[in-house]
């Protein structure tokens, strides 16, 4: 009787611990919606990506930079503003109008002058600015793809964490049921007190995993909200069900996609075109720039007016110190741009192939979990549960079957999330055409 009384005290202590754990699990975290709040409806990952495209501040900044760059070609293709001037030439005294009636040297002049760049320079400047605008446009697309990939990766990790929370709660419920079975076995003399205590300990220890999981969920949500342009205290995010995406690309398609669809490659290609225009413009700077002016000079009464046309040229007299080094600089920058383009193409192809390997690997792992390991784990648990009731296996075997099934189910959702993260990285390189 004393032993049984001690056992009852142990049961009471674990009951209190379980009650405390239940309070912790059912208390909503700060900022969480209640279970009956309809605003916390599952959101698809594609909807989150669309929201990020509209609201992400980094994308908005890149879009403004592109729009600003697109205004430059017209500016640089336009002549410099003309100069308009008034002159007064006096005779005999610095006082205004001195000599107006007495000298034919006096005049009041009105004129204008215009600087004219050498042949083709304006066109080349516009071409270079257009390529810079193309670079800014490709940079915007690169930013959009990068943010979309980060949103997807964070969302898929959040999906895994949310599914893991559900699995932990289910496992805890399962352990509580097993605890009742172990207690019945002990009461009938077919089990041991230690089995009941182990079941209670396992059920209570799940609380620690749930609290860690909750912390990870809140951290992932904070990152996701920042990318979506939401405030930190906005409603929580629940990810809708995720299924593996079918993605098939052969080697030829990979090479073509890396060469034509990668925004990073397009940025590098635009830089090559801009450097080519810069080199041509540097060569054109050996040619002089010109200026033309016209002036009308009004003299005093009785004297003839003056008319003056001026044509000037800016001679590149110090070409070995200015124009020649500028050409050499532009040539080196062009060579660097070509090398960077080659390196970017190779990097894009390498990343594409490595992520496609990850996609295929995770696809096989998902299939293995779904069609093999999880059904076997479920069958093993059912068998262990039935065998424990009849005393054919010990309690540790049943507890191991529960934990194994939890690990297998978590592994499945981890594989699904990793599969979709790899697909997201492929999409970052080749866009949404997949």
Backbone torsions as a table, in degrees:
resi	resn	phi	psi	omega
1	UNK	NA	-37.1	179.1
2	UNK	-63.7	-40.3	179.2
3	UNK	-62.8	-42.3	-178.9
4	UNK	-67.5	-35.8	177.6
5	UNK	-64.4	-40.4	176.5
6	UNK	-63.3	-38.3	178.1
7	UNK	-62.9	-40.5	178.9
8	UNK	-64.3	-39.0	177.5
9	UNK	-63.9	-37.7	177.6
10	UNK	-63.9	-41.5	178.4
11	UNK	-61.2	-42.6	-178.8
12	UNK	-64.2	-40.5	179.8
13	UNK	-64.2	-43.1	179.9
14	UNK	-70.4	-30.1	177.3
15	UNK	-64.2	-42.4	177.2
16	UNK	-63.0	-42.6	178.7
17	UNK	-62.6	-39.9	179.6
18	UNK	-67.0	-38.3	178.1
19	UNK	-63.7	-42.8	178.0
20	UNK	-62.2	-40.9	178.5
21	UNK	-64.3	-39.0	179.3
22	UNK	-63.8	-39.9	177.6
23	UNK	-61.7	-42.7	179.1
24	UNK	-62.3	-41.0	-175.9
25	UNK	-73.3	-33.4	-175.9
26	UNK	-88.1	-16.1	179.5
27	UNK	-73.9	123.8	-179.4
28	UNK	-69.8	143.9	176.9
29	UNK	-69.9	160.2	-179.5
30	UNK	-60.9	128.1	179.8
31	UNK	89.4	-8.2	179.9
32	UNK	-80.3	148.0	173.7
33	UNK	-80.2	152.7	177.0
34	UNK	-72.6	166.1	-175.8
35	UNK	-62.1	-29.9	-179.0
36	UNK	-89.8	5.5	-178.4
37	UNK	-78.9	113.3	-177.4
38	UNK	-71.2	-15.0	-179.9
39	UNK	-68.6	-20.8	179.9
40	UNK	-89.8	61.2	178.1
41	UNK	-91.7	149.3	-179.1
42	UNK	-59.7	140.5	-179.7
43	UNK	-117.9	133.3	178.9
44	UNK	-72.5	154.1	179.7
45	UNK	-65.0	-38.0	178.7
46	UNK	-61.7	-36.8	177.8
47	UNK	-66.2	-37.2	177.3
48	UNK	-66.5	-39.0	177.6
49	UNK	-63.9	-43.0	178.4
50	UNK	-61.4	-39.0	178.2
51	UNK	-65.6	-39.5	178.2
52	UNK	-64.3	-37.7	178.4
53	UNK	-62.2	-30.5	-179.3
54	UNK	-85.3	-35.0	-164.6
55	UNK	-118.8	-10.1	-176.8
56	UNK	-67.0	126.3	-177.1
57	UNK	-66.9	-30.5	179.2
58	UNK	-67.2	-39.3	176.3
59	UNK	-66.2	-40.4	178.6
60	UNK	-61.0	-40.0	178.6
61	UNK	-65.9	-43.3	178.8
62	UNK	-64.5	-36.8	178.6
63	UNK	-65.8	-40.4	178.2
64	UNK	-66.2	-38.9	177.4
65	UNK	-62.8	-40.8	178.4
66	UNK	-64.8	-45.0	179.8
67	UNK	-62.8	-37.2	176.1
68	UNK	-65.5	-42.9	180.0
69	UNK	-64.9	-31.5	-179.5
70	UNK	-69.8	-13.3	178.2
71	UNK	-88.5	-8.6	-173.9
72	UNK	-77.6	-41.3	-175.9
73	UNK	-52.7	-43.6	-179.7
74	UNK	-64.9	-34.4	-179.4
75	UNK	-66.9	-48.4	-175.4
76	UNK	-75.9	-15.1	177.1
77	UNK	-86.4	0.2	-177.6
78	UNK	-103.5	142.3	177.8
79	UNK	-59.5	154.5	173.7
80	UNK	-63.1	155.3	179.5
81	UNK	-61.1	137.5	178.2
82	UNK	-70.3	158.1	176.6
83	UNK	-101.6	132.5	175.2
84	UNK	-117.4	133.7	-174.3
85	UNK	-144.1	159.4	175.2
86	UNK	-126.8	134.0	179.7
87	UNK	-126.2	146.6	171.6
88	UNK	-130.0	123.3	-178.6
89	UNK	-110.4	114.0	-178.4
90	UNK	-103.2	164.0	-176.8
91	UNK	-130.2	125.1	173.6
92	UNK	90.4	-19.6	-177.4
93	UNK	-160.8	147.0	176.1
94	UNK	-75.7	-5.4	179.6
95	UNK	-65.7	141.9	179.2
96	UNK	-55.2	140.4	175.5
97	UNK	70.7	13.5	176.5
98	UNK	-66.9	129.9	-178.9
99	UNK	84.6	6.4	-176.1
100	UNK	-56.0	-41.6	-175.9
101	UNK	-103.3	-9.1	-171.7
102	UNK	-113.3	-14.8	-174.4
103	UNK	-133.2	138.8	175.6
104	UNK	-83.1	0.4	174.7
105	UNK	-84.2	-22.0	179.5
106	UNK	-67.5	141.0	172.5
107	UNK	-161.0	157.1	168.2
108	UNK	-115.1	115.9	-172.7
109	UNK	-102.5	144.6	176.1
110	UNK	-128.0	127.0	-176.6
111	UNK	-153.8	175.5	177.9
112	UNK	-147.5	149.5	179.3
113	UNK	-137.6	148.8	-179.1
114	UNK	-136.0	128.7	172.8
115	UNK	-84.6	136.5	-178.1
116	UNK	-126.6	114.1	177.8
117	UNK	-62.2	161.0	178.4
118	UNK	-61.3	164.1	-175.3
119	UNK	-55.1	129.8	174.5
120	UNK	82.2	-7.2	-175.5
121	UNK	-69.2	-40.9	179.3
122	UNK	-63.1	-41.7	-179.8
123	UNK	-62.8	-42.8	179.8
124	UNK	-67.1	-37.1	176.7
125	UNK	-63.3	-40.9	178.0
126	UNK	-65.2	-40.9	179.2
127	UNK	-62.6	-42.4	178.9
128	UNK	-64.1	-41.1	178.8
129	UNK	-66.1	-36.2	177.4
130	UNK	-64.0	-40.5	178.7
131	UNK	-68.6	-35.1	175.4
132	UNK	-64.9	-36.8	176.7
133	UNK	-67.6	-37.3	175.4
134	UNK	-62.6	-39.8	177.0
135	UNK	-61.7	-43.5	179.5
136	UNK	-64.9	-36.2	177.6
137	UNK	-66.9	-43.3	176.7
138	UNK	-66.1	-33.8	177.2
139	UNK	-65.7	-39.2	175.4
140	UNK	-60.7	-46.5	179.4
141	UNK	-63.4	-38.9	177.6
142	UNK	-62.9	-41.2	178.0
143	UNK	-64.1	-43.3	178.6
144	UNK	-60.4	-44.3	-179.0
145	UNK	-67.6	-38.9	-179.7
146	UNK	-66.0	-43.5	178.5
147	UNK	-65.7	-40.7	178.2
148	UNK	-60.8	-40.9	179.0
149	UNK	-65.9	-40.9	179.0
150	UNK	-66.4	-39.2	177.6
151	UNK	-63.2	-45.9	-179.7
152	UNK	-62.5	-46.7	-178.6
153	UNK	-60.2	-46.5	179.6
154	UNK	-64.8	-40.7	-179.3
155	UNK	-65.8	-40.8	-179.8
156	UNK	-69.4	-36.8	173.9
157	UNK	-64.9	-38.5	176.8
158	UNK	-65.1	-38.8	175.9
159	UNK	-58.8	-45.5	178.6
160	UNK	-60.8	-44.3	-178.7
161	UNK	-64.3	-40.0	179.1
162	UNK	-66.9	-40.5	176.5
163	UNK	-66.8	-37.5	178.3
164	UNK	-63.8	-37.3	177.8
165	UNK	-62.4	-42.9	178.2
166	UNK	-64.0	-41.0	179.7
167	UNK	-65.5	-39.4	178.4
168	UNK	-63.7	-41.6	179.1
169	UNK	-65.5	-42.0	177.7
170	UNK	-62.4	-41.4	179.8
171	UNK	-65.1	-39.2	177.9
172	UNK	-63.4	-41.6	176.4
173	UNK	-62.2	-39.6	178.5
174	UNK	-63.8	-41.5	179.9
175	UNK	-66.6	-35.2	176.5
176	UNK	-65.4	-37.9	176.2
177	UNK	-65.5	-41.7	178.8
178	UNK	-64.6	-35.7	177.1
179	UNK	-59.6	-42.6	178.0
180	UNK	-63.7	-40.2	177.7
181	UNK	-63.6	-43.1	-179.9
182	UNK	-64.0	-37.1	178.9
183	UNK	-66.4	-40.6	176.8
184	UNK	-63.4	-41.6	178.4
185	UNK	-62.5	-39.1	179.8
186	UNK	-67.5	-40.6	-179.2
187	UNK	-64.4	-31.5	-178.8
188	UNK	-91.2	1.4	178.3
189	UNK	83.5	8.1	-179.3
190	UNK	-97.5	-4.4	-179.3
191	UNK	-135.6	-177.0	-177.8
192	UNK	-118.1	154.0	177.0
193	UNK	-60.7	-34.2	-179.4
194	UNK	-60.4	-32.6	179.0
195	UNK	-64.3	-42.2	179.1
196	UNK	-63.6	-44.3	-179.2
197	UNK	-65.5	-38.5	177.4
198	UNK	-63.3	-41.1	178.8
199	UNK	-63.1	-43.2	178.5
200	UNK	-64.6	-41.5	179.8
201	UNK	-63.9	-43.1	-179.7
202	UNK	-64.5	-40.7	179.9
203	UNK	-65.9	-39.7	-179.3
204	UNK	-72.7	-35.2	-178.3
205	UNK	-68.0	-20.8	176.6
206	UNK	-61.8	-27.3	-179.8
207	UNK	-58.2	-42.2	179.3
208	UNK	-60.0	-44.8	179.0
209	UNK	-64.0	-37.0	178.7
210	UNK	-67.1	-39.4	178.6
211	UNK	-66.7	-41.3	175.9
212	UNK	-62.7	-41.2	178.2
213	UNK	-62.5	-42.0	179.7
214	UNK	-62.3	-39.6	178.0
215	UNK	-62.5	-43.3	178.8
216	UNK	-64.2	-37.9	179.0
217	UNK	-64.0	-45.8	-179.0
218	UNK	-64.4	-36.6	178.0
219	UNK	-66.2	-44.0	179.1
220	UNK	-64.7	-39.9	178.9
221	UNK	-64.4	-39.3	179.4
222	UNK	-62.2	-43.7	178.3
223	UNK	-64.4	-42.3	-178.2
224	UNK	-66.3	-41.8	179.2
225	UNK	-62.4	-38.7	178.8
226	UNK	-62.7	-41.5	179.0
227	UNK	-69.8	-26.6	178.9
228	UNK	-85.7	-4.1	-178.1
229	UNK	75.6	20.1	178.7
230	UNK	-92.4	157.2	173.7
231	UNK	-73.7	154.7	-176.7
232	UNK	-64.7	-28.2	-178.4
233	UNK	-94.5	14.7	177.3
234	UNK	-72.2	172.0	-174.8
235	UNK	-62.3	152.2	-178.7
236	UNK	-69.4	164.4	-175.8
237	UNK	-114.7	127.5	173.5
238	UNK	-114.8	126.2	-176.3
239	UNK	-85.6	132.3	177.8
240	UNK	-68.3	167.3	-177.7
241	UNK	-56.4	139.5	-177.4
242	UNK	-117.4	131.9	174.7
243	UNK	-121.7	148.3	-178.2
244	UNK	-59.4	136.7	179.6
245	UNK	-88.1	132.3	176.6
246	UNK	-77.2	127.4	-177.6
247	UNK	-141.8	117.6	-177.6
248	UNK	-128.2	119.1	175.8
249	UNK	-142.2	127.4	175.7
250	UNK	-87.4	179.2	-175.3
251	UNK	-61.6	-40.1	179.7
252	UNK	-63.9	-42.4	178.1
253	UNK	-66.7	-35.1	177.3
254	UNK	-62.5	-47.1	179.8
255	UNK	-62.2	-42.6	179.7
256	UNK	-66.0	-41.6	-179.6
257	UNK	-64.9	-41.6	179.7
258	UNK	-65.0	-31.5	-176.1
259	UNK	-83.7	-35.1	-171.8
260	UNK	-110.2	-26.7	-172.9
261	UNK	-102.2	-15.2	-177.4
262	UNK	-72.9	125.5	177.0
263	UNK	-67.7	-31.0	177.6
264	UNK	-65.4	-40.1	177.2
265	UNK	-66.3	-39.1	178.1
266	UNK	-65.0	-36.8	175.2
267	UNK	-62.1	-45.3	179.6
268	UNK	-65.1	-37.6	178.7
269	UNK	-67.6	-38.7	176.4
270	UNK	-64.2	-35.8	177.4
271	UNK	-66.7	-35.7	175.7
272	UNK	-62.9	-45.8	179.8
273	UNK	-63.4	-40.5	178.4
274	UNK	-64.4	-40.2	179.4
275	UNK	-68.0	-32.6	176.0
276	UNK	-64.8	-44.0	177.2
277	UNK	-64.4	-37.3	178.1
278	UNK	-64.8	-38.4	178.4
279	UNK	-66.1	-44.5	178.4
280	UNK	-62.8	-39.6	178.6
281	UNK	-66.2	-38.0	177.4
282	UNK	-62.2	-39.2	175.4
283	UNK	-65.1	-40.0	179.9
284	UNK	-66.0	-20.8	-179.4
285	UNK	-72.2	-7.8	168.7
286	UNK	-68.4	-21.6	-179.7
287	UNK	-84.5	145.4	-178.2
288	UNK	-74.0	153.3	168.1
289	UNK	-94.3	156.7	-173.9
290	UNK	-122.1	164.0	172.3
291	UNK	-143.5	146.8	179.2
292	UNK	-135.8	137.8	-179.2
293	UNK	-142.6	154.4	177.9
294	UNK	-137.8	138.4	-176.7
295	UNK	-138.9	136.2	174.0
296	UNK	-111.1	128.0	-177.1
297	UNK	-115.6	118.7	179.3
298	UNK	-92.1	119.4	179.8
299	UNK	-95.5	-176.8	-179.1
300	UNK	-76.5	177.4	-179.0
301	UNK	-64.9	134.7	178.5
302	UNK	89.4	-2.2	179.6
303	UNK	-116.4	151.7	-179.4
304	UNK	-78.1	143.6	177.9
305	UNK	-75.2	161.2	179.7
306	UNK	-109.7	150.0	176.0
307	UNK	-135.5	128.8	-173.2
308	UNK	-134.2	127.3	174.7
309	UNK	-110.9	130.3	-177.9
310	UNK	-124.3	130.8	174.2
311	UNK	-125.6	126.6	-179.1
312	UNK	-128.4	164.7	179.5
313	UNK	-140.4	138.0	176.4
314	UNK	-94.3	107.9	-173.8
315	UNK	-87.6	126.3	176.8
316	UNK	-73.8	70.1	-172.6
317	UNK	-68.7	-32.3	-177.1
318	UNK	-104.8	45.5	-173.9
319	UNK	-60.4	-30.9	-178.4
320	UNK	-72.3	-15.5	178.1
321	UNK	-103.6	-18.4	-176.6
322	UNK	-119.9	-66.7	-173.1
323	UNK	-66.9	-43.0	-178.1
324	UNK	-64.4	-48.0	175.0
325	UNK	-61.8	-32.6	178.4
326	UNK	-65.8	-38.9	177.0
327	UNK	-65.3	-43.4	179.2
328	UNK	-63.3	-40.6	177.4
329	UNK	-61.9	-46.8	-179.5
330	UNK	-63.0	-36.6	178.7
331	UNK	-65.8	-40.6	178.1
332	UNK	-66.7	-39.9	178.5
333	UNK	-65.3	-36.2	176.3
334	UNK	-65.8	-44.0	178.0
335	UNK	-61.4	-40.8	178.1
336	UNK	-63.8	-39.7	179.9
337	UNK	-65.0	-39.8	177.1
338	UNK	-63.9	-43.3	179.1
339	UNK	-64.6	-39.8	179.0
340	UNK	-65.2	-38.0	176.8
341	UNK	-61.5	-44.9	179.5
342	UNK	-62.9	-43.5	179.8
343	UNK	-65.4	-38.6	-179.2
344	UNK	-67.2	-40.8	178.2
345	UNK	-62.2	-44.7	179.9
346	UNK	-64.6	-41.4	179.8
347	UNK	-65.1	-40.9	179.2
348	UNK	-63.8	-42.9	179.5
349	UNK	-65.9	-40.6	179.4
350	UNK	-64.1	-46.9	178.7
351	UNK	-62.1	-39.8	-179.2
352	UNK	-63.7	-45.3	-178.6
353	UNK	-67.4	-42.3	-179.1
354	UNK	-65.1	-38.2	178.2
355	UNK	-72.7	-31.7	174.4
356	UNK	-66.7	-36.9	174.6
357	UNK	-61.3	-43.1	178.5
358	UNK	-63.0	-39.2	178.9
359	UNK	-61.3	-49.2	-178.3
360	UNK	-65.8	-38.7	179.9
361	UNK	-64.8	-48.6	-179.8
362	UNK	-66.1	-30.4	176.7
363	UNK	-62.4	-43.1	177.9
364	UNK	-67.4	-38.4	179.9
365	UNK	-66.0	-41.4	177.6
366	UNK	-59.4	-45.7	179.0
367	UNK	-61.7	-40.6	179.9
368	UNK	-63.2	-44.4	177.6
369	UNK	-64.0	-49.0	-172.8
370	UNK	-67.4	-44.2	-172.2
371	UNK	-97.2	-14.0	-176.4
372	UNK	-124.7	-64.6	-170.0
373	UNK	-68.3	-46.4	-177.4
374	UNK	-66.4	-46.7	175.3
375	UNK	-57.8	-39.0	177.9
376	UNK	-65.9	-40.9	178.2
377	UNK	-63.7	-40.8	177.9
378	UNK	-64.5	-42.0	178.9
379	UNK	-65.5	-39.1	178.8
380	UNK	-63.3	-41.0	179.3
381	UNK	-65.2	-45.2	179.0
382	UNK	-60.9	-40.7	179.1
383	UNK	-65.8	-42.8	-179.8
384	UNK	-66.5	-37.5	179.2
385	UNK	-64.0	-44.1	179.9
386	UNK	-68.0	-40.6	-178.9
387	UNK	-68.2	-33.2	179.1
388	UNK	-67.8	-36.9	179.6
389	UNK	-63.5	-31.1	-178.9
390	UNK	-95.6	2.6	177.0
391	UNK	78.8	16.5	-178.3
392	UNK	-84.9	-22.7	176.3
393	UNK	-130.5	157.7	178.9
394	UNK	-82.7	172.1	-175.4
395	UNK	-66.6	-34.0	-178.1
396	UNK	-62.2	-34.4	177.3
397	UNK	-64.0	-43.3	177.7
398	UNK	-64.2	-44.4	-179.9
399	UNK	-63.1	-39.3	177.4
400	UNK	-63.9	-37.6	178.5
401	UNK	-64.2	-38.8	177.3
402	UNK	-63.2	-49.6	-178.8
403	UNK	-64.9	-38.3	178.6
404	UNK	-62.4	-42.6	-180.0
405	UNK	-66.0	-39.4	176.3
406	UNK	-59.8	-46.4	-179.7
407	UNK	-63.3	-39.0	179.5
408	UNK	-65.9	-43.5	179.7
409	UNK	-67.0	-40.8	175.9
410	UNK	-64.2	-38.7	177.7
411	UNK	-62.3	-36.8	177.9
412	UNK	-62.7	-49.8	-179.2
413	UNK	-67.6	-32.0	174.9
414	UNK	-64.1	-40.6	179.0
415	UNK	-67.2	-40.0	176.9
416	UNK	-61.6	-45.4	179.7
417	UNK	-63.7	-43.7	179.6
418	UNK	-65.6	-36.0	176.9
419	UNK	-61.6	-47.0	-178.4
420	UNK	-71.3	-30.1	175.5
421	UNK	-66.1	-41.1	177.1
422	UNK	-64.7	-39.5	176.3
423	UNK	-62.7	-40.1	179.0
424	UNK	-62.6	-37.4	178.7
425	UNK	-69.9	-34.4	173.9
426	UNK	-64.2	-43.2	179.5
427	UNK	-64.4	-30.8	177.4
428	UNK	-62.3	-32.4	-178.9
429	UNK	-83.3	-45.1	-172.5
430	UNK	-107.3	1.5	179.0
431	UNK	83.8	-163.4	-173.9
432	UNK	-90.4	8.9	-176.8
433	UNK	-66.7	-19.9	-179.6
434	UNK	-71.6	NA	NA
